[in-house]
Each structure stands twice: as structure tokens, then as C-alpha cells.
Amino acid sequence: MVAGLNVKINVWRMSTGPDDDVGGAMVTGSLAYRDLAARLSPRRPSQAALEQGLEVDRIFDLIVAGYGPAHAITIYERDEVEVIWPLDHLDYTHRFRVQGVQYPSRRAKYGPLQFTLSRIERSRSQQ
């Protein structure tokens, strides 16, 4: 693994399947990319957000190393990222939703791919 990358991830492409028997749309996912080396780093939430209520929106930055010319990787907003390695990582098997895609400032085939992820975590039990 390239120095500085601390996790391996799977990327799930989320799509809406056919309606079920009662007319509700079913969201399904298919594995788009497997075993990508990446760097996942959390952003610190504001103290006001922590004090307000039942949910804290956890925001993360994700950097995926470039793989060859023209980056054969395409990740969209609303795709989901799952941490699959290391096994002792705090977010192992947790899923994160891609909120934003930042394009590299370097030439496209040389720069890393950068994303903003979110995960909602309960800060305390329901009252």
C-alpha cells in the first residue's frame, strides 16, 4: 500500500430497483469497486452540533490513490463507501455516503481522487 493510505474500501453504487408489491421503491446496491487503497480522516464536529441533540453528523475526508491513466475509477455522490481493512479499524464494516466529489487540481491522470463522506451516529439514546 502507498505510504499515507490507512484503509482499504469497497464502493457500493446505490440505485433504485423496481417497486415492490405495495408500490414502494426499493433502494439496492451493487459492488462497484473492491479493495481500493485510501486514506480516511475524520473532521472534528463543532461543539454546538454536539450539544444540540440526538444526532451528530460525522463528516470525513477520503482520498483514493490514482490508478493508472484517466483514473479508471468513477465514484458519484450518493455512492456508499465501506471500510474493509484493517480489521481493527474503528469504522470497520461501517458505511459512509459520498456527499461531494472534489476534482484534483493536478492533471487528471496524476492527482488523487478526493471525496467528502458523511455518517450519522447517535450521540445518546432516544429520550
N, C-alpha and C positions, 0 to 999 in steps of 0.2 A: 504494500500500500504506500502511496505517496506520503511524504512527511507532512504533518499537519492535519491529515484527514483522520477523524476519530471514530467513524461509524461506517457500517455498510447498510444500505437501504434497499427496499423494494418499492417500486412506484406502481400504484393502482390507478387505472383510468376508470373514472366513475361515469356511468351512463344510465339513462332511464330506459328500463325494459318495457315490455308490453304491460298494459293494465291488467290487474288481477280480476277475479270474479266479480268484485263489487265496484269496480271502476277506479280503484286507486292505483296510481303509478308506482312501480317498484323500482327503486334505485339498485342497480347491480354494479359490480366492479370486476374488471379483468386485469390480470397482471400485465403491465406494460413493459417494465424493466425490472430485472432481477440482479441483486448482488452488486449494486453500484457503490463505489467508494465515495464518501462525502464527509463534510465537516458540519456538525450540528452544534449550534451555540445558542443558549437562551438569552433573551433580552430581559432586563430587570423590570418588573411591573412597577407602576407608580404606587406610592403609599396610599394615595386616595383611592385607587382601584381596589387595593387590598382591604381597606376599611369599609367599603360601601356595602357589600352584600354577599350573596350566596355563591356567586361565580367569579372566577378570575380568568380573564382571557390571557392565556400564556402565548407569547409571541417568540418565535425562534428564527434565526437566520440559518440557511442551508446553502452550502457551497458544494457543487458537484464538479469533480475534475473533468476537464475536457477530454474527450476520447476521439482522437483522430480528426481528420479534416471534416469540416462542415458539421461537427457535432451530430452524430447520428442519434442524439437524444433529443426528444421533444416532450417537454412537460408543460401542461397547461394549468391555469387557475382551476381550482376545484378538484384536481387530482389529489390523491392521498399518498402520503409517504409513510412507510412502516420501517422502524428500526429493527434490523435482524442480527446485528453483530456490533459490539461484543455482547456476550450472553449476560454479563453482569452490569450492563448499562442501565441507568435509572429509567430510561424510556424504552427498554427492550420490549418489543411487540406492540408498543403504542403506535397509534396512527395520528398523523397530522395532516391538516388540509392546506394545500398550497393557496395562499392568499394573493401573492404577487410574484411576478417574474421580472427580474432586473437583468437587462441585457448587458453583456460585458462592454467595457469602454475600449478594450483592445480589439484587434481584428478577430472576427468571429471564430476562426478555427483555432485560436491560441488561448483565449481567455476562459476562465472557469464559468460555469453556469451558476447564477445566484438566485435564491428564492426566499420569500418570506412565508413562514408557516404559522399556523395557529392551532392551539389545542385548548379546549375548555376543561377546566378542572374545578371540582367543587372545593371551596375553601373551608366549609364546615357543613355539618349535616343540616337537612331541612328543618325549619322550626315549625 
